[in-house]
Structure formats: structure tokens, C-alpha cells
Amino acid sequence: MKLEINFYSDPSHGWGEVSQSLLNGLGIAEKISGYSYKKGFSVYLEEDCDLSLFMQTAEKAGYQINFKEHNSNHDSIVRTYQRYTKGN
């Protein structure tokens, strides 16, 4: 299964956008940290730990992941979104 992930970055950090339902389906929604963000049904996984966890889990489940990059020279709009909390 192929999966394209939007990756948003600014000069100091980056986030991969995935759906909350995909995190739930992979059984890792409760393992995502408060360093990630959420807007609507999308979760923006911080690149260091949460995105790595997602990628390892998704690849084990048979997903082939491709990234579409969106870079900014200023703070990313992702930083304005609600912090991810378990169960939200």
C-alpha cells in the first residue's frame, strides 16, 4: 500500500501530516507525544520521535511511504495548531 505524507518544515523543525484514523488503526495513537500537533482530523507528527514511530509501524504494516515536502523560511503554520493530546 502506498501512502503519501505531507511533510512541513521550518528552519528549526518538521512534521509529517497523517490522519487520526490511521494512527488509531495502527494502534499508536496513545503513543504520540505532546510535541505533535492536531488540526481537524489531521495529526502533524514531530519529526524526531513521533514520525519515526509512525514510519516504523506503518512500514511493518506494509505501507510504502513517500513524502511531499513543504518548506518555510519562517515559523511553520503547524506551530499554531492545537497540541496533540492522547484521546483528542
WOQUI-V783949 format. One record per pair of residues at least 12 apart in sequence whose C-alpha atoms are under 7 Angstrom apart, sorted by the first residue. I is the first residue (numbers start at 1). J is the second residue. D is the distance in whole Angstrom. If there is no record, write none. Layout:
i=I j=J d=D
i=I j=J d=D
This chain:
i=1 j=62 d=6
i=1 j=63 d=5
i=1 j=64 d=6
i=2 j=63 d=6
i=2 j=64 d=5
i=2 j=65 d=6
i=3 j=63 d=6
i=3 j=64 d=6
i=3 j=65 d=5
i=3 j=66 d=6
i=4 j=65 d=6
i=4 j=66 d=5
i=4 j=67 d=6
i=4 j=68 d=7
i=5 j=17 d=6
i=5 j=18 d=7
i=5 j=66 d=6
i=5 j=67 d=5
i=5 j=68 d=6
i=6 j=67 d=6
i=6 j=68 d=5
i=6 j=69 d=6
i=7 j=67 d=6
i=7 j=68 d=6
i=7 j=69 d=5
i=7 j=70 d=6
i=8 j=69 d=6
i=8 j=70 d=5
i=8 j=71 d=6
i=9 j=70 d=6
i=9 j=71 d=5
i=9 j=72 d=6
i=9 j=76 d=6
i=10 j=71 d=6
i=10 j=72 d=5
i=10 j=73 d=6
i=10 j=74 d=6
i=10 j=75 d=6
i=10 j=76 d=5
i=11 j=73 d=6
i=11 j=74 d=7
i=14 j=46 d=6
i=14 j=47 d=5
i=15 j=44 d=5
i=15 j=45 d=5
i=15 j=46 d=5
i=15 j=47 d=5
i=16 j=44 d=5
i=16 j=45 d=5
i=16 j=46 d=7
i=16 j=47 d=7
i=16 j=51 d=6
i=17 j=42 d=6
i=17 j=43 d=6
i=17 j=44 d=4
i=17 j=45 d=6
i=18 j=42 d=6
i=18 j=43 d=5
i=18 j=44 d=6
i=19 j=41 d=6
i=19 j=42 d=5
i=19 j=43 d=6
i=20 j=41 d=6
i=20 j=42 d=6
i=20 j=43 d=6
i=29 j=86 d=7
i=30 j=86 d=5
i=32 j=50 d=6
i=33 j=50 d=7
i=33 j=84 d=7
i=34 j=83 d=6
i=34 j=84 d=5
i=34 j=85 d=6
i=35 j=83 d=7
i=36 j=83 d=6
i=36 j=84 d=5
i=37 j=81 d=6
i=37 j=82 d=6
i=37 j=83 d=4
i=37 j=84 d=5
i=38 j=81 d=6
i=38 j=82 d=5
i=38 j=83 d=6
i=38 j=84 d=5
i=39 j=81 d=6
i=39 j=82 d=6
